[in-house]
């Protein structure tokens, strides 16, 4: 239990059609999400290693905190 | 049989009115049976999609072929959202049965029992041609896949494949979010193969005469022919068929274009400007991508020396911003902002340097953040304009705009802007 190997990385992905620019993701995961001048998220595209637990946790907060449920975490298997 | 290197191939036998089924069978008569399956021939031919993205058709066919489903669809995309493109209507006005042949071959390859032909409803002449062609086929035989004609509204993004499929699936013609590519688009539960009308016509030729014959024109890397719509500074706007890899200069000369243009817009309104002294380049994706352009949907807009590239870009950008589906924030807000910046740059603004910097910045911000490629296309257009017309832009920024920017002569066809609430999506 709790022994999932933290290999590889993850990226946060937004569905731009659902997104209405509430900006909660920027509040919850400032490490990964920037806001453009119209209030829509600019998300870090280079994968973050899964071992980076604090960032992963804030990414999870962002996913759960999105009022439009437009965010999801996507695992990237090949390390780039 | 048409010889494998004679040039009007897709438009063969066109005489101003579409060939009837009997005439078509006669013109494109098969003299010998080809060996091997059609899919083998399609793979050997190396045909790439002619709608703009140049995706290998055989790969797409295989992908849909491998899908499960009893109710597969083949969609012939003749929406022709680009205002400067006339190739699909020309093709359907000349050889509609060749396109339908191709669609039937494709349906046989993927195992589809429905063919949907999509033509914009603003194009009643082509709708008539197709209705007649489909009727002729149904009178001859009722076997084979069912062919239906559909007429979505004409919008720039309505021809985007996910928007088109979404419309055919009884929704609005809005692009869909596809996080993973390639994505299988579906109508109901049935997987859908979407191909441009010109691609279908090429499949029709490959199915009839085989890959060997089809590769008789074009280069090794980019075989076949392409329909080129030339507008702008030409004696009259034309659609001509050219083999891929022939020089740009010869294509322009055949099209009756200005022999010494300032610049060319290649590919369409989401395409790229190239400088007018690059005319000796070969017209194929391989050579054009070195200078940042593509064949795209086969559109060339010729800008003469006495035109203003900045004004043209700004007009196109304004229209493209208005044609956004307004689903994604970066596109809905970003493109109008960019278009506004461009008009400030064209007509003396207070701080031109700041405006220029803002355009470059906003291009970087908006890129790759839409559900479809609409914003990316506009950004490609604007970036190439900043590059190709850099001297002219410097003059505009000094407060000495070119005389052309004040005249009313424009070269890129841009439809009238519609008010946002009047845009029809269903």
Interface residues (C-beta under 8 A of the other chain):
Chain A: X13 X15 X16 X17 X18 X19 X20 X21 X36 X37 X38 X39 X40 X42 X45 X74
Chain B: X176 X177 X179 X327 X328 X329 X330 X331 X333 X334 X337 X365 X368 X369 X370 X371
